[in-house]
Amino acid sequence: MASQPPKSRFWTSEEDIKLVESLLDLYHDGKFYADNNFKSGYLRALETTLKTKLPGCGIKAKPHIESRIKTLKMQFRTIHEMLTGPNCSGFGWDPEKKIVTTEKAVWDAYVLCPKTSNNSSKRRRRNEDSEKLGELKELTTLIVAQMKDSSNVMSPAMGREINEKQVGLSVELKKTSGLTTVE
């Protein structure tokens, strides 16, 4: 029985870029795209493509790619609304950094401005989730860096300790008499 892939995963920037590139390839190829929508089977095609572009990534069509596409669509709609929606003046786009820009007061008003109470709470929750995700990514980066540093320090020390124990074991074994090489 095959094990199920984890339902959630963190996507790296590189993985997002490769996913979008692969979606564009499918779109331009036309095999999986018609009537302004992707055809059945496109998720499996993306999975296969990502296995090639990102060997060993373990990204599966369901739930990983399907979930990530939903998230990217939601983020796109939010950004599109900020840049083109009514009552959203004050937002801009930085083409170099590829981020939405605005002053803090405009952002605060946007987050608190209820179009509908449901949309406002969703937007506030997305903002909180985005901040938490950013903090989690920063923390993960710091932990990985610390682990690399620790590994670089510990590896030589552990190698010396193992070598010393092997030499000590060899000395002790030479003291014993009556043992064959196999013993």
WOPE-V638497 format. One record per backbone hydrogen bond with DSSP energy under -0.5 kcal/mol. CO is the residue of the C=O (numbers start at 1). NH is the residue of the N-H. Records with the same first field share a line. If there is no record, write none. Layout:
CO = NH + NH
//
This chain:
9 = 11
12 = 16
13 = 17
14 = 18
15 = 19
16 = 20
17 = 21
18 = 22
19 = 23
20 = 24
21 = 25
22 = 26
23 = 27
24 = 28
25 = 29
26 = 30 + 32
30 = 33
32 = 39
34 = 37
37 = 34
39 = 42
41 = 45
42 = 46
43 = 47
44 = 48
45 = 49
46 = 50
47 = 51
48 = 52
49 = 53
50 = 54
54 = 57
60 = 65
61 = 66
63 = 67
64 = 68
65 = 69
66 = 70
67 = 71
68 = 72
69 = 73
70 = 74
71 = 75
72 = 76
73 = 77
74 = 78
75 = 79
76 = 80
77 = 81
78 = 82
79 = 83
80 = 84
81 = 85
85 = 88
88 = 91
92 = 101
93 = 95
94 = 98 + 99
99 = 94
101 = 92
103 = 107
104 = 108
105 = 109
106 = 110
107 = 111
108 = 112
109 = 113
112 = 114
113 = 115
116 = 115 + 120
117 = 121
118 = 122
119 = 123
120 = 124
121 = 125
122 = 126
123 = 127
124 = 128
125 = 129
126 = 130
127 = 131
128 = 132
129 = 133
130 = 134
131 = 135
132 = 136
133 = 137
134 = 138
135 = 139
136 = 140
137 = 141
138 = 142
139 = 143
140 = 144
141 = 145
142 = 146
143 = 147
144 = 148
145 = 149
146 = 150
147 = 151
148 = 152
149 = 153
150 = 154
151 = 155
152 = 156
153 = 157
154 = 158
155 = 159
156 = 160
157 = 161
158 = 162
159 = 163
160 = 164
161 = 165
162 = 166
163 = 167
164 = 168
165 = 169
166 = 170
167 = 171
168 = 172
169 = 173
170 = 174
171 = 175
172 = 176
//
